[in-house]
Amino acid sequence: MSELSRTTGEHAGAPLWAEDAPALELPVLRDELTADVCVVGLGGSGLSCVRELRRAGVSVIGVDAGSVGGGAAGRNGGFLLAGIAAFHHDATSVHGRERATRAWRLTLAELERIAGETPEAVRRTGSLRIAIDDEELADCEAQRAAMHVDGLPVERYVGPEGRGLLFPRDASFQPLLRCRMLAREASAAGARLFERSKATRIGEGEVVTAKGRVRAGAIVVAVDGGLERVLPELAERVRTVQLQMLGTAPAADVDYPRPVYSRYGLDYWQQLPDRRIVLGGFRDVGGEEEWTHDARPTPRVQRALEQCLRERVKTRAPITHRWAAPVSFSTDGMPVVEQVRPRVWAAGAYSGTGNVVGALCGRAVAQLVTQGTSDLLL
Ligand SMILES: Cc1cc2nc3c(=O)[nH]c(=O)nc-3n(C[C@H](O)[C@H](O)[C@H](O)COP(=O)(O)OP(=O)(O)OC[C@H]3O[C@@H](n4cnc5c(N)ncnc54)[C@H](O)[C@@H]3O)c2cc1C
């Protein structure tokens, strides 16, 4: 029988990350305030944007509908991967070698920056892509060859996890801890941040919330999941889907020193320093039902995750957490970083891989707003 019904009610829906990220409580926006820039969305991307804006010396107000890191940014798998969502050889064939390689290099530099900025939240582990069968192993080889030609760091891998590729420069992080660290640092640097303050209207130079209003010279919408709802003009190119995860009690029966992703990146897991496992994926098993804004664990995907946990990850550790969050995919596989209305910019649609790319795009949009140009665009 599925363990779904036996997950403690207390943890159902809450990410495992919430347990060891010191709490953060920010006020609700209740006034009419003015700033140079208003950032809507305080996940990793929005907070990266806030940081870059503060460094440029502009005044910033940030608002979030829920809490800092309460979306995908604090509820994800904790992988810090260089590159965009598509593997390098696939990215090369769609976007060209130059653009794909530039994207890889920019994200690698961003990953280094993230590690330097919040070292307490980051572990330099490398990551593994493990093939599920011979066909995927051949695809790993094609990826390795394309990366090798372009001078990008990758090695063949054979080990207890299986066969595939090792990316020595990738890392793992505690995503919610990082978000809260960035929010604390931004507040200390003078940014005014508000939680439970959903932007209900975004007009030219104005963000309206239920109890307040911000007038700003520029507005940045840094929202991944649900981007096309906040900015309906992006609905043709952006679509929201939920991704699901589970977490376990410490798993003494297995040892995974590095984050692993498999089945062409659809499934992923890692073991934390306290030996707990976080495992996500199987979006494809959920089918059309997963293309929703109303993120919550579903029996179908959670059963597939459980099966993977027992048969592939091979641990018997009890499941303690199950959670989900929305992200958005773009039709061309590249993130949206652009001006969408007069004085309104958007950053989002990271196609499931937004921890590093989102931070980069958050900084890129900050540069677009303050300088009119950015050298961080993918
Ligand atoms: C289960 C799961 C696993 C994942 N694993 C990985 C991984 O291992 N590696 C990786 O690179 N990526 C991963 N991702 C993707 C990655 O988490 C996201 O792409 C990234 O975190 C997006 O961050 P963000 O700050 O851009 O957006 P979000 O996290 O979506 O944050 C946007 C914020 O905006 C707020 N908001 C929304 N609408 C409004 C509004 N109207 N007014 C005010 N605020 C609003 C939300 O409350 C939210 O806090 C995963 C995602 C999920 C869900």
The ligand as a Gaussian input file, in Angstrom:
#p B3LYP/6-31G(d) Opt

LIG

0 1
 C        9.923000      20.858000      -6.572000
 C       10.881000      21.723000      -7.344000
 C       12.176000      21.314000      -7.512000
 C       13.064000      22.129000      -8.208000
 N       14.377000      21.796000      -8.219000
 C       15.270000      22.650000      -8.767000
 C       16.648000      22.380000      -8.657000
 O       17.071000      21.438000      -7.984000
 N       17.526000      23.221000      -9.298000
 C       17.080000      24.319000      -9.981000
 O       17.896000      25.051000     -10.540000
 N       15.774000      24.622000     -10.047000
 C       14.874000      23.819000      -9.438000
 N       13.561000      24.146000      -9.464000
 C       13.158000      25.408000     -10.110000
 C       13.495000      26.574000      -9.213000
 O       13.106000      26.280000      -7.892000
 C       12.764000      27.838000      -9.674000
 O       12.974000      28.040000     -11.041000
 C       13.267000      29.053000      -8.922000
 O       13.344000      28.788000      -7.551000
 C       12.355000      30.237000      -9.189000
 O       12.648000      31.257000      -8.274000
 P       12.003000      32.687000      -8.486000
 O       12.484000      33.533000      -7.374000
 O       12.234000      33.120000      -9.871000
 O       10.442000      32.469000      -8.428000
 P        9.452000      31.908000      -7.344000
 O       10.067000      30.971000      -6.406000
 O        8.286000      31.454000      -8.146000
 O        9.107000      33.184000      -6.480000
 C        8.202000      34.104000      -6.881000
 C        7.570000      34.756000      -5.666000
 O        6.611000      35.657000      -6.186000
 C        5.511000      35.670000      -5.359000
 N        4.373000      36.150000      -6.127000
 C        3.676000      35.526000      -7.094000
 N        2.684000      36.334000      -7.548000
 C        2.774000      37.490000      -6.853000
 C        2.037000      38.691000      -6.848000
 N        0.971000      38.882000      -7.638000
 N        2.407000      39.669000      -5.973000
 C        3.448000      39.506000      -5.141000
 N        4.188000      38.368000      -5.108000
 C        3.852000      37.382000      -5.958000
 C        5.369000      34.247000      -4.852000
 O        4.691000      34.229000      -3.608000
 C        6.816000      33.799000      -4.752000
 O        7.332000      33.908000      -3.439000
 C       12.633000      23.356000      -8.786000
 C       11.324000      23.776000      -8.605000
 C       10.441000      22.973000      -7.879000
 C        9.045000      23.433000      -7.671000

